[in-house]
Protein backbone atom coordinates (compact mmCIF):
# COMPACT_ATOMS: atom_id res chain seq x y z
CA UNK A 1 0.00 0.00 0.00
CA UNK A 2 2.70 2.50 0.96
CA UNK A 3 4.85 1.63 -2.06
CA UNK A 4 1.80 2.04 -4.29
CA UNK A 5 1.03 5.44 -2.76
CA UNK A 6 4.58 6.66 -3.27
CA UNK A 7 4.61 5.40 -6.86
CA UNK A 8 1.45 7.45 -7.52
CA UNK A 9 3.03 10.53 -5.94
CA UNK A 10 6.23 10.14 -7.96
CA UNK A 11 4.28 9.70 -11.20
CA UNK A 12 2.20 12.79 -10.42
CA UNK A 13 5.32 14.86 -9.80
CA UNK A 14 7.10 13.55 -12.90
CA UNK A 15 4.15 14.32 -15.18
CA UNK A 16 3.02 17.66 -13.79
CA UNK A 17 3.72 20.77 -15.79
CA UNK A 18 2.98 23.14 -12.94
CA UNK A 19 6.45 22.94 -11.33
CA UNK A 20 9.97 23.34 -12.64
CA UNK A 21 12.34 20.49 -13.42
CA UNK A 22 14.52 21.54 -10.48
CA UNK A 23 11.60 21.33 -8.05
CA UNK A 24 10.62 17.95 -9.50
CA UNK A 25 14.11 16.62 -8.85
CA UNK A 26 14.15 18.05 -5.33
CA UNK A 27 10.75 16.55 -4.50
CA UNK A 28 11.60 13.15 -5.96
CA UNK A 29 14.80 13.03 -3.91
CA UNK A 30 12.90 13.98 -0.76
CA UNK A 31 10.23 11.39 -1.50
CA UNK A 32 12.78 8.61 -1.87
CA UNK A 33 14.22 9.37 1.57
CA UNK A 34 10.78 9.71 3.06
CA UNK A 35 9.56 6.47 1.52
CA UNK A 36 12.43 4.63 3.19
CA UNK A 37 11.57 6.13 6.57
CA UNK A 38 7.86 5.41 6.26
CA UNK A 39 8.50 1.84 5.09
CA UNK A 40 10.59 1.25 8.21
CA UNK A 41 7.85 2.73 10.38
CA UNK A 42 5.21 0.58 8.70
CA UNK A 43 6.76 -2.59 10.09
CA UNK A 44 5.89 -1.54 13.63
CA UNK A 45 3.05 0.94 13.14
CA UNK A 46 1.37 0.32 9.80
CA UNK A 47 -1.70 2.52 10.39
CA UNK A 48 0.44 5.52 11.28
CA UNK A 49 2.68 4.92 8.28
CA UNK A 50 -0.31 4.72 5.94
CA UNK A 51 -1.74 7.91 7.41
CA UNK A 52 1.53 9.77 6.87
CA UNK A 53 1.78 8.46 3.30
CA UNK A 54 -1.79 9.60 2.65
CA UNK A 55 -1.04 13.10 3.88
CA UNK A 56 2.10 13.21 1.73
CA UNK A 57 -0.04 12.26 -1.27
CA UNK A 58 -2.68 14.94 -0.52
CA UNK A 59 -0.04 17.60 0.08
CA UNK A 60 1.82 16.75 -3.13
CA UNK A 61 -1.45 16.82 -5.05
CA UNK A 62 -2.38 20.25 -3.72
CA UNK A 63 1.10 21.66 -4.34
CA UNK A 64 1.26 20.43 -7.94
CA UNK A 65 -2.21 21.52 -9.07
CA UNK A 66 -2.28 24.02 -11.91
CA UNK A 67 -4.80 26.17 -10.09
CA UNK A 68 -3.62 26.05 -6.53
CA UNK A 69 -5.97 26.50 -3.61
CA UNK A 70 -3.83 27.93 -0.82
CA UNK A 71 -6.31 26.90 1.88
CA UNK A 72 -6.37 23.26 0.76
CA UNK A 73 -2.58 23.23 0.55
CA UNK A 74 -2.33 24.72 4.03
CA UNK A 75 -4.75 22.14 5.44
CA UNK A 76 -3.02 19.19 3.78
CA UNK A 77 0.39 20.32 5.06
CA UNK A 78 -1.04 20.88 8.55
CA UNK A 79 -2.36 17.30 8.46
CA UNK A 80 1.00 16.03 7.26
CA UNK A 81 2.84 17.83 10.04
CA UNK A 82 0.36 16.62 12.65
CA UNK A 83 0.68 13.03 11.41
CA UNK A 84 4.29 12.83 12.64
CA UNK A 85 3.91 14.92 15.78
CA UNK A 86 4.35 12.01 18.19
CA UNK A 87 7.38 10.54 16.43
CA UNK A 88 9.92 13.24 17.31
CA UNK A 89 11.75 11.03 19.79
CA UNK A 90 11.38 7.60 18.18
CA UNK A 91 11.82 8.65 14.52
CA UNK A 92 13.59 12.04 14.41
CA UNK A 93 14.73 11.60 10.81
CA UNK A 94 11.14 10.97 9.68
CA UNK A 95 9.98 14.14 11.44
CA UNK A 96 12.86 16.13 9.96
CA UNK A 97 12.10 14.86 6.45
CA UNK A 98 8.37 15.60 6.82
CA UNK A 99 9.08 19.11 8.08
CA UNK A 100 11.42 19.74 5.15
CA UNK A 101 9.05 18.41 2.51
CA UNK A 102 6.21 20.40 4.11
CA UNK A 103 8.27 23.56 3.75
CA UNK A 104 9.11 22.81 0.11
CA UNK A 105 5.47 22.06 -0.73
CA UNK A 106 4.23 25.14 1.12
CA UNK A 107 6.66 27.34 -0.78
CA UNK A 108 5.40 25.89 -4.06
CA UNK A 109 1.91 27.08 -3.20
CA UNK A 110 2.95 30.73 -3.07
N, CA, C and O atoms as CSV, one atom per row, in Angstrom:
chain,resi,resn,atom,element,x,y,z
A,1,UNK,N,N,0.810,-1.195,0.000
A,1,UNK,CA,C,0.000,0.000,0.000
A,1,UNK,C,C,0.859,1.267,0.000
A,1,UNK,O,O,0.618,2.186,-0.783
A,2,UNK,N,N,1.855,1.310,0.875
A,2,UNK,CA,C,2.703,2.499,0.961
A,2,UNK,C,C,3.515,2.665,-0.320
A,2,UNK,O,O,3.630,3.770,-0.850
A,3,UNK,N,N,4.074,1.564,-0.812
A,3,UNK,CA,C,4.847,1.629,-2.058
A,3,UNK,C,C,3.971,2.116,-3.206
A,3,UNK,O,O,4.403,2.919,-4.034
A,4,UNK,N,N,2.759,1.632,-3.246
A,4,UNK,CA,C,1.802,2.039,-4.288
A,4,UNK,C,C,1.503,3.539,-4.184
A,4,UNK,O,O,1.458,4.240,-5.195
A,5,UNK,N,N,1.303,4.016,-2.977
A,5,UNK,CA,C,1.029,5.435,-2.760
A,5,UNK,C,C,2.203,6.283,-3.232
A,5,UNK,O,O,2.012,7.285,-3.921
A,6,UNK,N,N,3.410,5.885,-2.864
A,6,UNK,CA,C,4.583,6.655,-3.271
A,6,UNK,C,C,4.802,6.596,-4.775
A,6,UNK,O,O,5.244,7.579,-5.369
A,7,UNK,N,N,4.504,5.477,-5.394
A,7,UNK,CA,C,4.607,5.403,-6.862
A,7,UNK,C,C,3.641,6.373,-7.518
A,7,UNK,O,O,3.989,7.012,-8.511
A,8,UNK,N,N,2.426,6.495,-6.978
A,8,UNK,CA,C,1.451,7.451,-7.516
A,8,UNK,C,C,1.950,8.885,-7.355
A,8,UNK,O,O,1.826,9.703,-8.267
A,9,UNK,N,N,2.514,9.178,-6.188
A,9,UNK,CA,C,3.027,10.527,-5.941
A,9,UNK,C,C,4.162,10.842,-6.915
A,9,UNK,O,O,4.187,11.917,-7.515
A,10,UNK,N,N,5.087,9.918,-7.069
A,10,UNK,CA,C,6.233,10.142,-7.963
A,10,UNK,C,C,5.768,10.344,-9.401
A,10,UNK,O,O,6.278,11.219,-10.100
A,11,UNK,N,N,4.806,9.545,-9.846
A,11,UNK,CA,C,4.275,9.699,-11.203
A,11,UNK,C,C,3.629,11.065,-11.372
A,11,UNK,O,O,3.828,11.730,-12.389
A,12,UNK,N,N,2.858,11.481,-10.378
A,12,UNK,CA,C,2.200,12.789,-10.423
A,12,UNK,C,C,3.239,13.899,-10.548
A,12,UNK,O,O,3.079,14.810,-11.360
A,13,UNK,N,N,4.286,13.830,-9.760
A,13,UNK,CA,C,5.322,14.862,-9.798
A,13,UNK,C,C,6.050,14.845,-11.140
A,13,UNK,O,O,6.307,15.900,-11.720
A,14,UNK,N,N,6.380,13.661,-11.631
A,14,UNK,CA,C,7.100,13.548,-12.903
A,14,UNK,C,C,6.295,14.078,-14.082
A,14,UNK,O,O,6.867,14.601,-15.038
A,15,UNK,N,N,4.977,13.949,-14.021
A,15,UNK,CA,C,4.152,14.324,-15.177
A,15,UNK,C,C,3.547,15.712,-15.086
A,15,UNK,O,O,3.007,16.213,-16.073
A,16,UNK,N,N,3.625,16.347,-13.920
A,16,UNK,CA,C,3.016,17.660,-13.793
A,16,UNK,C,C,3.797,18.704,-14.591
A,16,UNK,O,O,5.015,18.616,-14.740
A,17,UNK,N,N,3.078,19.669,-15.085
A,17,UNK,CA,C,3.721,20.774,-15.792
A,17,UNK,C,C,3.674,22.059,-14.971
A,17,UNK,O,O,4.092,23.122,-15.431
A,18,UNK,N,N,3.158,21.942,-13.750
A,18,UNK,CA,C,2.981,23.136,-12.936
A,18,UNK,C,C,4.191,23.476,-12.064
A,18,UNK,O,O,4.183,24.491,-11.367
A,19,UNK,N,N,5.238,22.631,-12.097
A,19,UNK,CA,C,6.446,22.940,-11.333
A,19,UNK,C,C,7.675,22.748,-12.222
A,19,UNK,O,O,7.631,22.039,-13.227
A,20,UNK,N,N,8.746,23.383,-11.836
A,20,UNK,CA,C,9.966,23.343,-12.637
A,20,UNK,C,C,10.678,21.998,-12.514
A,20,UNK,O,O,10.416,21.224,-11.593
A,21,UNK,N,N,11.564,21.738,-13.438
A,21,UNK,CA,C,12.339,20.492,-13.422
A,21,UNK,C,C,13.177,20.410,-12.146
A,21,UNK,O,O,13.326,19.329,-11.574
A,22,UNK,N,N,13.716,21.522,-11.702
A,22,UNK,CA,C,14.517,21.541,-10.479
A,22,UNK,C,C,13.698,21.154,-9.258
A,22,UNK,O,O,14.161,20.391,-8.412
A,23,UNK,N,N,12.482,21.679,-9.165
A,23,UNK,CA,C,11.597,21.334,-8.049
A,23,UNK,C,C,11.184,19.871,-8.122
A,23,UNK,O,O,11.067,19.204,-7.094
A,24,UNK,N,N,10.962,19.370,-9.335
A,24,UNK,CA,C,10.625,17.948,-9.503
A,24,UNK,C,C,11.742,17.077,-8.946
A,24,UNK,O,O,11.489,16.137,-8.192
A,25,UNK,N,N,12.966,17.389,-9.316
A,25,UNK,CA,C,14.114,16.621,-8.851
A,25,UNK,C,C,14.225,16.691,-7.337
A,25,UNK,O,O,14.456,15.674,-6.683
A,26,UNK,N,N,14.063,17.874,-6.779
A,26,UNK,CA,C,14.146,18.049,-5.329
A,26,UNK,C,C,13.063,17.223,-4.626
A,26,UNK,O,O,13.346,16.528,-3.650
A,27,UNK,N,N,11.840,17.302,-5.118
A,27,UNK,CA,C,10.749,16.550,-4.496
A,27,UNK,C,C,10.943,15.045,-4.622
A,27,UNK,O,O,10.684,14.306,-3.671
A,28,UNK,N,N,11.391,14.588,-5.769
A,28,UNK,CA,C,11.603,13.151,-5.960
A,28,UNK,C,C,12.696,12.621,-5.042
A,28,UNK,O,O,12.595,11.504,-4.533
A,29,UNK,N,N,13.731,13.409,-4.831
A,29,UNK,CA,C,14.801,13.027,-3.907
A,29,UNK,C,C,14.270,12.955,-2.481
A,29,UNK,O,O,14.548,12.003,-1.752
A,30,UNK,N,N,13.504,13.968,-2.091
A,30,UNK,CA,C,12.901,13.981,-0.758
A,30,UNK,C,C,11.961,12.789,-0.567
A,30,UNK,O,O,11.954,12.156,0.489
A,31,UNK,N,N,11.178,12.496,-1.589
A,31,UNK,CA,C,10.231,11.387,-1.498
A,31,UNK,C,C,10.928,10.045,-1.337
A,31,UNK,O,O,10.447,9.178,-0.606
A,32,UNK,N,N,12.041,9.869,-2.002
A,32,UNK,CA,C,12.778,8.608,-1.867
A,32,UNK,C,C,13.248,8.403,-0.436
A,32,UNK,O,O,13.130,7.307,0.112
A,33,UNK,N,N,13.784,9.462,0.170
A,33,UNK,CA,C,14.225,9.370,1.565
A,33,UNK,C,C,13.038,9.132,2.486
A,33,UNK,O,O,13.106,8.320,3.408
A,34,UNK,N,N,11.970,9.836,2.231
A,34,UNK,CA,C,10.780,9.714,3.057
A,34,UNK,C,C,10.146,8.331,2.924
A,34,UNK,O,O,9.683,7.764,3.914
A,35,UNK,N,N,10.123,7.800,1.738
A,35,UNK,CA,C,9.561,6.469,1.518
A,35,UNK,C,C,10.317,5.422,2.341
A,35,UNK,O,O,9.710,4.515,2.910
A,36,UNK,N,N,11.623,5.551,2.400
A,36,UNK,CA,C,12.432,4.633,3.188
A,36,UNK,C,C,12.069,4.720,4.667
A,36,UNK,O,O,11.927,3.696,5.335
A,37,UNK,N,N,11.921,5.931,5.172
A,37,UNK,CA,C,11.568,6.134,6.574
A,37,UNK,C,C,10.174,5.588,6.889
A,37,UNK,O,O,9.975,4.934,7.912
A,38,UNK,N,N,9.230,5.857,6.020
A,38,UNK,CA,C,7.858,5.409,6.260
A,38,UNK,C,C,7.753,3.890,6.127
A,38,UNK,O,O,6.987,3.258,6.854
A,39,UNK,N,N,8.504,3.308,5.219
A,39,UNK,CA,C,8.505,1.845,5.087
A,39,UNK,C,C,9.029,1.195,6.365
A,39,UNK,O,O,8.499,0.176,6.808
A,40,UNK,N,N,10.061,1.780,6.953
A,40,UNK,CA,C,10.594,1.251,8.209
A,40,UNK,C,C,9.558,1.383,9.320
A,40,UNK,O,O,9.383,0.464,10.120
A,41,UNK,N,N,8.880,2.509,9.372
A,41,UNK,CA,C,7.847,2.731,10.380
A,41,UNK,C,C,6.685,1.754,10.205
A,41,UNK,O,O,6.088,1.315,11.188
A,42,UNK,N,N,6.370,1.420,8.970
A,42,UNK,CA,C,5.206,0.576,8.695
A,42,UNK,C,C,5.340,-0.831,9.284
A,42,UNK,O,O,4.338,-1.506,9.524
A,43,UNK,N,N,6.557,-1.260,9.510
A,43,UNK,CA,C,6.762,-2.592,10.088
A,43,UNK,C,C,6.261,-2.659,11.524
A,43,UNK,O,O,5.818,-3.714,11.977
A,44,UNK,N,N,6.326,-1.557,12.233
A,44,UNK,CA,C,5.894,-1.538,13.629
A,44,UNK,C,C,4.539,-0.851,13.814
A,44,UNK,O,O,3.759,-1.216,14.694
A,45,UNK,N,N,4.277,0.141,12.977
A,45,UNK,CA,C,3.054,0.939,13.137
A,45,UNK,C,C,2.443,1.233,11.769
A,45,UNK,O,O,2.518,2.353,11.264
A,46,UNK,N,N,1.842,0.210,11.187
A,46,UNK,CA,C,1.370,0.318,9.803
A,46,UNK,C,C,0.286,1.371,9.616
A,46,UNK,O,O,0.287,2.061,8.597
A,47,UNK,N,N,-0.635,1.519,10.554
A,47,UNK,CA,C,-1.695,2.515,10.389
A,47,UNK,C,C,-1.137,3.930,10.379
A,47,UNK,O,O,-1.566,4.770,9.589
A,48,UNK,N,N,-0.184,4.187,11.256
A,48,UNK,CA,C,0.441,5.516,11.279
A,48,UNK,C,C,1.199,5.768,9.976
A,48,UNK,O,O,1.130,6.857,9.408
A,49,UNK,N,N,1.908,4.770,9.519
A,49,UNK,CA,C,2.681,4.917,8.284
A,49,UNK,C,C,1.756,5.193,7.101
A,49,UNK,O,O,2.063,6.038,6.261
A,50,UNK,N,N,0.643,4.499,7.030
A,50,UNK,CA,C,-0.308,4.722,5.937
A,50,UNK,C,C,-0.930,6.111,6.026
A,50,UNK,O,O,-1.166,6.752,5.002
A,51,UNK,N,N,-1.193,6.571,7.225
A,51,UNK,CA,C,-1.739,7.906,7.414
A,51,UNK,C,C,-0.752,8.975,6.929
A,51,UNK,O,O,-1.133,9.916,6.232
A,52,UNK,N,N,0.497,8.816,7.303
A,52,UNK,CA,C,1.526,9.769,6.872
A,52,UNK,C,C,1.641,9.752,5.352
A,52,UNK,O,O,1.685,10.810,4.725
A,53,UNK,N,N,1.689,8.570,4.758
A,53,UNK,CA,C,1.781,8.460,3.296
A,53,UNK,C,C,0.584,9.131,2.628
A,53,UNK,O,O,0.735,9.788,1.598
A,54,UNK,N,N,-0.589,8.970,3.202
A,54,UNK,CA,C,-1.786,9.603,2.652
A,54,UNK,C,C,-1.701,11.116,2.695
A,54,UNK,O,O,-2.091,11.789,1.741
A,55,UNK,N,N,-1.196,11.654,3.793
A,55,UNK,CA,C,-1.036,13.102,3.883
A,55,UNK,C,C,0.040,13.610,2.926
A,55,UNK,O,O,-0.085,14.705,2.378
A,56,UNK,N,N,1.085,12.829,2.724
A,56,UNK,CA,C,2.103,13.208,1.733
A,56,UNK,C,C,1.451,13.282,0.353
A,56,UNK,O,O,1.686,14.221,-0.407
A,57,UNK,N,N,0.634,12.286,0.042
A,57,UNK,CA,C,-0.038,12.259,-1.266
A,57,UNK,C,C,-0.950,13.470,-1.439
A,57,UNK,O,O,-0.917,14.117,-2.486
A,58,UNK,N,N,-1.760,13.788,-0.434
A,58,UNK,CA,C,-2.676,14.937,-0.524
A,58,UNK,C,C,-1.891,16.234,-0.669
A,58,UNK,O,O,-2.240,17.091,-1.481
A,59,UNK,N,N,-0.839,16.375,0.115
A,59,UNK,CA,C,-0.041,17.599,0.076
A,59,UNK,C,C,0.634,17.769,-1.283
A,59,UNK,O,O,0.651,18.867,-1.839
A,60,UNK,N,N,1.183,16.690,-1.810
A,60,UNK,CA,C,1.822,16.754,-3.128
A,60,UNK,C,C,0.796,17.087,-4.201
A,60,UNK,O,O,1.081,17.854,-5.120
A,61,UNK,N,N,-0.386,16.518,-4.086
A,61,UNK,CA,C,-1.453,16.817,-5.049
A,61,UNK,C,C,-1.795,18.304,-5.026
A,61,UNK,O,O,-1.869,18.949,-6.072
A,62,UNK,N,N,-2.002,18.836,-3.837
A,62,UNK,CA,C,-2.382,20.249,-3.725
A,62,UNK,C,C,-1.264,21.175,-4.212
A,62,UNK,O,O,-1.536,22.208,-4.822
A,63,UNK,N,N,-0.024,20.812,-3.947
A,63,UNK,CA,C,1.103,21.659,-4.342
A,63,UNK,C,C,1.360,21.624,-5.840
A,63,UNK,O,O,1.913,22.577,-6.387
A,64,UNK,N,N,0.971,20.549,-6.515
A,64,UNK,CA,C,1.265,20.432,-7.945
A,64,UNK,C,C,0.075,20.746,-8.840
A,64,UNK,O,O,0.177,20.631,-10.062
A,65,UNK,N,N,-1.043,21.137,-8.259
A,65,UNK,CA,C,-2.207,21.519,-9.073
A,65,UNK,C,C,-1.885,22.753,-9.897
A,65,UNK,O,O,-1.135,23.628,-9.464
A,66,UNK,N,N,-2.460,22.811,-11.089
A,66,UNK,CA,C,-2.280,24.018,-11.914
A,66,UNK,C,C,-2.891,25.236,-11.235
A,66,UNK,O,O,-2.256,26.284,-11.121
A,67,UNK,N,N,-4.118,25.083,-10.793
A,67,UNK,CA,C,-4.798,26.170,-10.089
A,67,UNK,C,C,-4.779,25.828,-8.604
A,67,UNK,O,O,-5.617,25.078,-8.104
A,68,UNK,N,N,-3.822,26.387,-7.935
A,68,UNK,CA,C,-3.618,26.054,-6.534
A,68,UNK,C,C,-4.675,26.714,-5.652
A,68,UNK,O,O,-5.107,27.839,-5.902
A,69,UNK,N,N,-5.071,25.996,-4.631
A,69,UNK,CA,C,-5.966,26.505,-3.605
A,69,UNK,C,C,-5.140,26.582,-2.326
A,69,UNK,O,O,-4.865,25.559,-1.699
A,70,UNK,N,N,-4.752,27.771,-1.945
A,70,UNK,CA,C,-3.830,27.933,-0.822
A,70,UNK,C,C,-4.400,27.369,0.475
A,70,UNK,O,O,-3.643,26.872,1.309
A,71,UNK,N,N,-5.705,27.433,0.661
A,71,UNK,CA,C,-6.307,26.904,1.882
A,71,UNK,C,C,-6.218,25.377,1.920
A,71,UNK,O,O,-5.899,24.804,2.961
A,72,UNK,N,N,-6.495,24.717,0.797
A,72,UNK,CA,C,-6.374,23.258,0.757
A,72,UNK,C,C,-4.924,22.811,0.943
A,72,UNK,O,O,-4.660,21.809,1.607
A,73,UNK,N,N,-3.995,23.551,0.361
A,73,UNK,CA,C,-2.582,23.226,0.549
A,73,UNK,C,C,-2.197,23.390,2.016
A,73,UNK,O,O,-1.514,22.537,2.583
A,74,UNK,N,N,-2.632,24.473,2.621
A,74,UNK,CA,C,-2.328,24.720,4.032
A,74,UNK,C,C,-2.884,23.595,4.905
A,74,UNK,O,O,-2.196,23.095,5.795
A,75,UNK,N,N,-4.128,23.203,4.649
A,75,UNK,CA,C,-4.754,22.140,5.439
A,75,UNK,C,C,-4.051,20.793,5.263
A,75,UNK,O,O,-3.856,20.055,6.228
A,76,UNK,N,N,-3.673,20.481,4.019
A,76,UNK,CA,C,-3.017,19.195,3.776
A,76,UNK,C,C,-1.638,19.158,4.442
A,76,UNK,O,O,-1.236,18.124,4.975
A,77,UNK,N,N,-0.928,20.262,4.415
A,77,UNK,CA,C,0.389,20.323,5.061
A,77,UNK,C,C,0.244,20.293,6.579
A,77,UNK,O,O,1.068,19.691,7.268
A,78,UNK,N,N,-0.793,20.936,7.103
A,78,UNK,CA,C,-1.037,20.878,8.554
A,78,UNK,C,C,-1.315,19.434,8.972
A,78,UNK,O,O,-0.831,18.984,10.010
A,79,UNK,N,N,-2.089,18.710,8.168
A,79,UNK,CA,C,-2.356,17.304,8.462
A,79,UNK,C,C,-1.090,16.473,8.403
A,79,UNK,O,O,-0.868,15.604,9.245
A,80,UNK,N,N,-0.258,16.743,7.403
A,80,UNK,CA,C,1.003,16.026,7.260
A,80,UNK,C,C,1.897,16.263,8.470
A,80,UNK,O,O,2.467,15.321,9.019
A,81,UNK,N,N,2.017,17.502,8.878
A,81,UNK,CA,C,2.843,17.835,10.039
A,81,UNK,C,C,2.292,17.180,11.304
A,81,UNK,O,O,3.050,16.640,12.110
A,82,UNK,N,N,0.986,17.227,11.473
A,82,UNK,CA,C,0.360,16.618,12.654
A,82,UNK,C,C,0.530,15.098,12.668
A,82,UNK,O,O,0.604,14.492,13.737
A,83,UNK,N,N,0.590,14.485,11.492
A,83,UNK,CA,C,0.677,13.028,11.414
A,83,UNK,C,C,1.981,12.469,11.984
A,83,UNK,O,O,2.044,11.288,12.326
A,84,UNK,N,N,3.011,13.290,12.089
A,84,UNK,CA,C,4.288,12.827,12.637
A,84,UNK,C,C,4.612,13.443,14.002
A,84,UNK,O,O,5.699,13.239,14.543
A,85,UNK,N,N,3.681,14.179,14.535
A,85,UNK,CA,C,3.914,14.918,15.780
A,85,UNK,C,C,4.459,14.048,16.910
A,85,UNK,O,O,5.358,14.479,17.633
A,86,UNK,N,N,3.946,12.859,17.076
A,86,UNK,CA,C,4.353,12.010,18.194
A,86,UNK,C,C,5.576,11.139,17.913
A,86,UNK,O,O,5.917,10.271,18.716
A,87,UNK,N,N,6.228,11.362,16.795
A,87,UNK,CA,C,7.376,10.540,16.430
A,87,UNK,C,C,8.707,11.269,16.582
A,87,UNK,O,O,9.738,10.773,16.129
A,88,UNK,N,N,8.696,12.435,17.211
A,88,UNK,CA,C,9.915,13.239,17.312
A,88,UNK,C,C,11.051,12.510,18.021
A,88,UNK,O,O,12.213,12.658,17.641
A,89,UNK,N,N,10.732,11.735,19.034
A,89,UNK,CA,C,11.754,11.026,19.793
A,89,UNK,C,C,12.120,9.710,19.117
A,89,UNK,O,O,13.301,9.400,18.959
A,90,UNK,N,N,11.116,8.938,18.719
A,90,UNK,CA,C,11.384,7.602,18.181
A,90,UNK,C,C,11.857,7.600,16.729
A,90,UNK,O,O,12.588,6.697,16.323
A,91,UNK,N,N,11.455,8.591,15.946
A,91,UNK,CA,C,11.819,8.651,14.525
A,91,UNK,C,C,12.180,10.086,14.122
A,91,UNK,O,O,11.485,10.690,13.305
A,92,UNK,N,N,13.255,10.631,14.686
A,92,UNK,CA,C,13.587,12.040,14.410
A,92,UNK,C,C,13.864,12.334,12.935
A,92,UNK,O,O,13.555,13.422,12.450
A,93,UNK,N,N,14.442,11.374,12.227
A,93,UNK,CA,C,14.728,11.603,10.807
A,93,UNK,C,C,13.427,11.719,10.007
A,93,UNK,O,O,13.328,12.546,9.101
A,94,UNK,N,N,12.441,10.901,10.337
A,94,UNK,CA,C,11.140,10.971,9.683
A,94,UNK,C,C,10.517,12.347,9.890
A,94,UNK,O,O,10.018,12.958,8.945
A,95,UNK,N,N,10.547,12.826,11.117
A,95,UNK,CA,C,9.981,14.136,11.437
A,95,UNK,C,C,10.738,15.235,10.695
A,95,UNK,O,O,10.128,16.154,10.149
A,96,UNK,N,N,12.049,15.140,10.678
A,96,UNK,CA,C,12.859,16.133,9.956
A,96,UNK,C,C,12.518,16.141,8.473
A,96,UNK,O,O,12.352,17.204,7.876
A,97,UNK,N,N,12.413,14.949,7.875
A,97,UNK,CA,C,12.096,14.858,6.446
A,97,UNK,C,C,10.700,15.397,6.147
A,97,UNK,O,O,10.499,16.078,5.142
A,98,UNK,N,N,9.738,15.095,7.012
A,98,UNK,CA,C,8.367,15.603,6.824
A,98,UNK,C,C,8.354,17.123,6.935
A,98,UNK,O,O,7.720,17.802,6.128
A,99,UNK,N,N,9.046,17.651,7.923
A,99,UNK,CA,C,9.083,19.108,8.076
A,99,UNK,C,C,9.714,19.773,6.861
A,99,UNK,O,O,9.259,20.830,6.423
A,100,UNK,N,N,10.756,19.162,6.316
A,100,UNK,CA,C,11.421,19.736,5.154
A,100,UNK,C,C,10.531,19.674,3.918
A,100,UNK,O,O,10.409,20.656,3.185
A,101,UNK,N,N,9.909,18.520,3.687
A,101,UNK,CA,C,9.051,18.408,2.509
A,101,UNK,C,C,7.823,19.320,2.667
A,101,UNK,O,O,7.328,19.862,1.679
A,102,UNK,N,N,7.342,19.487,3.877
A,102,UNK,CA,C,6.215,20.402,4.111
A,102,UNK,C,C,6.595,21.829,3.731
A,102,UNK,O,O,5.807,22.551,3.121
A,103,UNK,N,N,7.795,22.220,4.094
A,103,UNK,CA,C,8.273,23.562,3.752
A,103,UNK,C,C,8.393,23.736,2.243
A,103,UNK,O,O,7.973,24.755,1.696
A,104,UNK,N,N,8.964,22.746,1.575
A,104,UNK,CA,C,9.111,22.811,0.108
A,104,UNK,C,C,7.743,22.914,-0.548
A,104,UNK,O,O,7.532,23.760,-1.417
A,105,UNK,N,N,6.812,22.059,-0.137
A,105,UNK,CA,C,5.472,22.065,-0.732
A,105,UNK,C,C,4.747,23.384,-0.446
A,105,UNK,O,O,4.084,23.937,-1.323
A,106,UNK,N,N,4.877,23.875,0.770
A,106,UNK,CA,C,4.229,25.142,1.121
A,106,UNK,C,C,4.769,26.278,0.270
A,106,UNK,O,O,4.007,27.136,-0.175
A,107,UNK,N,N,6.069,26.293,0.039
A,107,UNK,CA,C,6.664,27.342,-0.777
A,107,UNK,C,C,6.234,27.257,-2.233
A,107,UNK,O,O,6.225,28.265,-2.940
A,108,UNK,N,N,5.878,26.056,-2.686
A,108,UNK,CA,C,5.398,25.893,-4.062
A,108,UNK,C,C,4.003,26.479,-4.222
A,108,UNK,O,O,3.603,26.835,-5.330
A,109,UNK,N,N,3.265,26.580,-3.131
A,109,UNK,CA,C,1.913,27.082,-3.201
A,109,UNK,C,C,1.817,28.593,-3.229
A,109,UNK,O,O,0.727,29.149,-3.369
A,110,UNK,N,N,2.940,29.253,-3.098
A,110,UNK,CA,C,2.955,30.726,-3.074
A,110,UNK,C,C,2.631,31.276,-4.441
A,110,UNK,O,O,2.595,32.493,-4.623
